[in-house]
Amino acid sequence: MPYCPECGGEMQYILATKHYVCKSCGLSVTQQELMELRENLRPTFKTKEEEEEKRKKEYLKWWLSKKK
């Protein structure tokens, strides 16, 4: 039985709509959406250098967007 990525509640598959619905919070998602949500919640293990590079790129993108 899959668990809700939002609240951790039990998900029930509804055959008529082909959606998983959380019994606790009511979240309704397709199987593909459920897999994508879980993938996004999975922790990524990056080195300190990779994290710093990501922050620099995000800042540069923000800075350049203000110059338009």
Residue frames as qw, qx, qy, qz and C-alpha x, y, z in Angstrom:
[[0.000, 0.890, 0.456, 0.000, 0.00, 0.00, 0.00],
 [0.430, 0.415, -0.035, 0.801, 1.58, 3.33, -1.01],
 [0.320, -0.649, -0.433, 0.537, 1.79, 6.23, 1.41],
 [0.198, 0.943, 0.242, 0.113, 0.97, 9.88, 0.78],
 [0.610, 0.237, -0.119, 0.747, 4.00, 12.07, 0.03],
 [0.111, -0.667, -0.020, -0.736, 2.22, 15.04, 1.65],
 [0.553, -0.577, 0.242, -0.550, 1.00, 13.70, 5.00],
 [0.008, 0.343, -0.926, 0.160, 2.18, 10.07, 5.17],
 [0.692, 0.083, 0.434, -0.572, -1.38, 8.72, 5.15],
 [0.527, 0.081, 0.829, 0.168, -2.51, 5.60, 3.32],
 [0.316, 0.355, -0.385, -0.791, -3.23, 5.96, -0.41],
 [0.622, 0.268, 0.713, -0.179, -6.08, 4.05, -2.03],
 [0.066, -0.115, 0.664, 0.735, -6.21, 3.35, -5.77],
 [0.541, 0.469, 0.395, -0.575, -9.51, 4.31, -7.41],
 [0.487, 0.101, 0.758, 0.422, -9.88, 2.21, -10.56],
 [0.334, 0.788, 0.517, 0.006, -12.66, 4.36, -12.08],
 [0.109, 0.988, -0.062, -0.094, -10.48, 7.50, -12.14],
 [0.850, 0.259, -0.165, 0.427, -7.07, 5.74, -12.22],
 [0.024, 0.750, -0.309, 0.584, -5.89, 7.94, -9.36],
 [0.535, -0.187, -0.676, 0.472, -4.42, 7.32, -5.95],
 [0.297, -0.739, -0.110, -0.595, -6.33, 9.17, -3.23],
 [0.216, 0.215, -0.709, 0.636, -5.03, 9.77, 0.28],
 [0.450, -0.549, -0.701, -0.069, -7.43, 8.58, 2.98],
 [0.411, -0.505, -0.391, 0.650, -6.17, 11.31, 5.35],
 [0.086, -0.496, 0.020, 0.864, -5.66, 14.55, 3.41],
 [0.588, 0.648, 0.394, -0.280, -7.50, 13.75, 0.15],
 [0.004, -0.620, 0.552, 0.557, -4.53, 14.24, -2.18],
 [0.832, 0.384, 0.384, -0.112, -5.42, 12.77, -5.59],
 [0.034, 0.702, -0.573, -0.421, -2.62, 11.89, -8.02],
 [0.884, 0.354, -0.249, -0.178, -1.93, 9.57, -10.93],
 [0.931, -0.224, 0.068, 0.279, 0.70, 6.85, -10.59],
 [0.608, 0.472, -0.008, 0.638, 3.16, 8.98, -12.62],
 [0.132, -0.806, 0.091, -0.570, 2.57, 12.02, -10.41],
 [0.809, -0.578, 0.075, -0.081, 3.02, 9.89, -7.29],
 [0.882, 0.031, 0.037, 0.469, 6.38, 8.61, -8.56],
 [0.361, 0.631, -0.026, 0.686, 7.51, 12.16, -9.43],
 [0.427, -0.803, 0.070, -0.411, 6.52, 13.49, -6.00],
 [0.897, -0.412, 0.084, 0.137, 8.46, 10.71, -4.29],
 [0.754, 0.299, 0.025, 0.585, 11.49, 11.35, -6.50],
 [0.096, 0.757, -0.052, 0.644, 11.44, 15.06, -5.60],
 [0.619, -0.723, 0.104, -0.290, 11.22, 14.27, -1.89],
 [0.942, -0.069, -0.099, 0.312, 14.15, 11.85, -1.99],
 [0.327, -0.871, 0.200, 0.306, 17.21, 13.49, -0.42],
 [0.731, 0.619, -0.160, 0.239, 20.07, 14.26, -2.76],
 [0.723, -0.557, 0.116, 0.393, 23.58, 13.75, -1.49],
 [0.517, 0.788, -0.052, 0.330, 25.84, 16.44, -2.90],
 [0.661, -0.092, -0.245, 0.703, 29.29, 17.51, -1.97],
 [0.200, -0.743, -0.228, 0.597, 29.88, 20.89, -0.39],
 [0.181, -0.287, 0.442, 0.830, 31.44, 22.11, -3.66],
 [0.016, 0.372, 0.788, 0.490, 28.38, 21.06, -5.68],
 [0.161, -0.774, -0.576, 0.209, 26.07, 22.87, -3.26],
 [0.226, -0.630, 0.041, 0.742, 28.19, 26.02, -3.48],
 [0.133, -0.041, 0.635, 0.760, 28.21, 25.87, -7.29],
 [0.042, -0.586, -0.778, -0.224, 24.42, 25.47, -7.31],
 [0.189, -0.795, -0.362, 0.450, 24.01, 28.54, -5.06],
 [0.215, -0.433, 0.306, 0.820, 26.31, 30.58, -7.31],
 [0.072, 0.206, 0.751, 0.624, 24.34, 29.61, -10.42],
 [0.114, -0.720, -0.685, 0.010, 21.01, 30.43, -8.75],
 [0.214, -0.731, -0.138, 0.633, 22.33, 33.82, -7.63],
 [0.183, -0.225, 0.505, 0.813, 23.70, 34.60, -11.10],
 [0.013, 0.449, 0.792, 0.414, 20.38, 33.67, -12.68],
 [0.172, -0.805, -0.508, 0.254, 18.55, 35.94, -10.21],
 [0.265, -0.599, 0.097, 0.749, 21.04, 38.80, -10.71],
 [0.148, -0.016, 0.633, 0.760, 20.81, 38.62, -14.50],
 [0.016, -0.611, -0.763, -0.208, 17.00, 38.57, -14.37],
 [0.180, -0.810, -0.323, 0.456, 17.05, 41.95, -12.54],
 [0.280, -0.393, 0.336, 0.809, 19.14, 43.53, -15.34],
 [0.228, 0.395, 0.739, 0.496, 16.40, 43.32, -17.98]]
